[in-house]
Amino acid sequence: MPGYLALAAATAMYALGIVAQTVAARRTRPGRGFGLLARLAGDRLYLLGFAGQVGGFVLAFFARAELPLYLVQAGSSCAVGVATVFGVLALGWKVRAVEVVVLVVMAVGLVLLAGASAPSRADDIPVESGFLWLGVPLVVTFVVSRRAKAVLPIAVAAGVGYAIVAIASRSLADEPVLSLPYYPLVWLMVAAALVGQACMAAALQRGSATSTVATMDSVTVVLTSVVGIAALGDRIAPGREWWVAAGVALVVAGVLALGYASRPVAVPAQEPAKEPA
């Protein structure tokens, strides 16, 4: 039960981060990479959103100690739906009937995954193979994101970065907290988080927030689900394998549909300052 509570709280914190970081990124001078992050670091709203992301990550980290990646990442990806609900209730966003249907589809997928999950501890990732199979894709992702100009490859790069964070943390989540700094994979996880954050900030400036986050989350959910089951020992309740397949498919389809069906949030234009008479 603690794992499920941590996952629910993580989803809420991620949703807060999405809303706050989107508003902050859109009002900041365009840029990319760590230079953009440096400018956003001076924006209090962005820092609030970043705090939400950090809080969500910490809670999701503890959830991964006993819950499989396919459930934790699907639950976290539903933050885009929670963010939409928050926007409707608190910010006056308009929601269409198709978006309500998509939110229901995502909820059904999450219920299927929760019903199919079997709590377990993940297999350890050896340091050498971990840096090979996770470090090399991270470097490639960073290089590609620096050269890309379109939104889609940058959003995909963010998804790969966060997938590496999730995969590494799944094997570390059951270790004593005070000993974590002594594990080399922790520092690879931190580097992947920075790459993912930089890519997400650049993508948010260039495209729709919901479509950016939808693309990123879909990539993360698919990669982590496959790696978790194939390599980390994530378990599925006997006879419910199809629940996982259907649940992941519904969540990914829902996240993508919500992202690409939602209208971009318009940024009000500022009126030019009037010269004194």
N, C-alpha and C positions, 0 to 999 in steps of 0.2 A: 504493500500500500504506500509506503513512503516514496517509492519510485514514481508511482502514478501521480501523487500530489506534487512532487517536484516537477514532473513533466507539465502538469497543468499550469503551475506558476511560471515556468519557463516560457510557455506559449504566450501568456499575458505580457510578460516583460519584453519578449521579442516584438510583440505588436506595438507596444509603446515606443520601442526603438525605431521601428519602421516609420511611424507617423512623424516623430520628431526629427529624425535624420533627413527625411524627404523634404520637409519644409526648409530646413537649414541648408541643405545642399543646393536647392533651387534658387536661393537668394545669395549665393556666394559666386564670386567670379569664376568662370569656367577654368578647368585645369584637369590634371590627371595624376595618378600615382601618389607618392608620399608628399609631394608639394601641395596637392589639393588637401590632403589630410592635415598638413601643418596649418593651412589657412582656416580650415573648419575647426581646428582645436581652439580657436579664439571665440567661437560661437557658443553661447551658453545652451541654446536649444539643441545644437548638435551634441554637445557634451551630455545633455540629459538623455538624448537618444542613444548615445554610446554607452551610458550607464545602464540603460535598459538592455542593450545587447550584452553587456558584460554580466549583468544579473541573470539574464536568460541563459547565457552560456554556463555560468556556475551551477545553476539549478539543473540544466540539461546534463551537465557533467556528472552530477550525483545520480541523476536518473539512469545514466548509462551503466552505472555499477551493477544494476540488476535487470535492466530492461534491454531487449534487443534493439539494434540500430534501426531496423525497419519501422519500429513503433516510435522511438524517440524522435527520429528525423521527420517522420510523417506528422507527428504531433507538433513539432516546432514549425514545420512548413505551413501548418494551418494558422499560423500567426497572421498571415496576409488576410485571411478571412476575419480574424478577430479585429485586425486593424481596420478593415472595412466597416465592421459593425461599430467600432469606436468612432470612426469618422462620421457615420450616419447619426449616431446619438449625440456626439459632443461637438462636432464641427459642421453639422448641417449638410454633409455630403448626400447626394441623391443616389438612390439605389434602384435598379430596375428589377423586374420580375425574374429575368434570366440569372441575375446575380444571386437572388434569393435561392433559386433552384440549385445553383452551383454550390452555395454554402451547405445546403442539405446533402448534396452528393459527397462533399468532403467529409461531413460529419459521419455519414454512413461508412465511408472508407476507413475512417479512424476507429469506429466501433468494431469493424471487422478485424482490424489489426490488433486492437486491444484484446479481442476475444481469442485470437490465434496465438498471442504471445505467451511464451513460457520463460519466466525469469531465469536468468543464468549469468554466470561470470564468463567474461570473454577470455579467449586464449591470449597469452602474452605475445607481443610482437618482438622478435629479436632485433637488437639495435642495428646490426649490419644490414639485414634485409629490410628493416623499416626505413632506413635512410635511402636505400636503393629504390624501393617500390613506392615510397611516399615523397622522398626528397627530390628525386629527378623529375617527376611530374610537376612538383611545385615550382621548380626553376623554369621548366618549359612554360608553365601557365603564366608566370610573371613576365617572361620575355614576350609571349604572345599578346598579353594584355597591354603591354607598353607600346606595341606597334599597331594594335588594332584601332580603327577609327569608328567602326559601327558599334551600336549598342549591344547587339546579340553576342558577339564573341567576348566582350568584356563581362557581360552578365554570366555567361557560361564559365569564364575564368573565375569569377567570384564563387560560383557553385562548386567548382573543383577545389578551390582553396578551403572552403568550409567543409567539404567532404573529407579532406585530409585531416582537418581539425577533429571531426567527429570520429574518424577511424582510429586515429592515434589516442584520443581520449577514452574510447571504449575499452582499450586494453589497460589504461592507467587509472581508471575511475575507482577501482577497488584497492588501490595502494594507499598507504598512510599519507595524509595530506602533507605533513611536515617533511616527508622524504621526497616529495615530488620534484623539487628543484634538482635533485641528484640524478634524475632519469633524463638521458639525452633526448628522448622522444618528446619530452615536455617542451624543449626549446624549438624543436621542429614544429610542434603544434602551435607555439606562439608565433613563429615566422609565418605559418600558413594562415593564422588568424589575421595578421597584419596585411598579407597579400589579399585575402578575401575582403577585408574592410576597405582597402584602397581601391580594389576593382569595383566594389559595390558603390562607393561614393562617386567614382567616375561614371558608372552606368546610370546612376540616379540623375546626374546632371544632363545626360544626353537623351533620356527617354522617359516614358511613363513609369512612375514608381511601381505600380502594380504589375506591369508586364516585366519590369526588371527583376523584381523580387520573385515573381512567378517562375521565370526562367532559371534564376539562381537556385531556388528551392527545389525545382524539379530535377535539376542535375544532381543536387546533393542527395535527394531522397533515393534516386535510382542507383547512384554509385555506392552509397553506404549500405543500402539493402542488399545488393549483390555481394559486396565484399564481406559484410557482416555474416551472411549465411554461408558463403563459400569458404571464408578464410578465418573468421574469428569465433566460430562456434555458436553463433546465435541460434537459439532453439525455437521450434514451432510446435505447438500442441499437436499430438498425434491425430492425423486425419484432417487437419485444418490447413494444409499447405495451400489449398486453393483460396482460403480466406486471405492469406498474405498476398497472393498474386492479385486477387480482386481488390483488396484494400489499397495496395500500392497504386494500382491502375486508377482507381477512383480518386485517390488523393492527388496524384500527379495530374490527371485530366482536369480535376476541379481547380487546382492551383493555376494551371495554364489557362483554362477557360475564364477564370475570374480575372487573371492578369490581362488577358487580351480583349475581354469584353468590357472591362471597366473604362470609363472615360478618363483621360488624363485630367489631373487637378490643375485648373487654370491658375496661374500666378498673376495677381492683379498688377497692372502696370502702374508705376509710380508717376505722379504728375510732376512735371518740371517745376523747380522752385521759382517763385515769382521774384522778379527784381524789385527792390525797394523803390517806392515812388520818390 
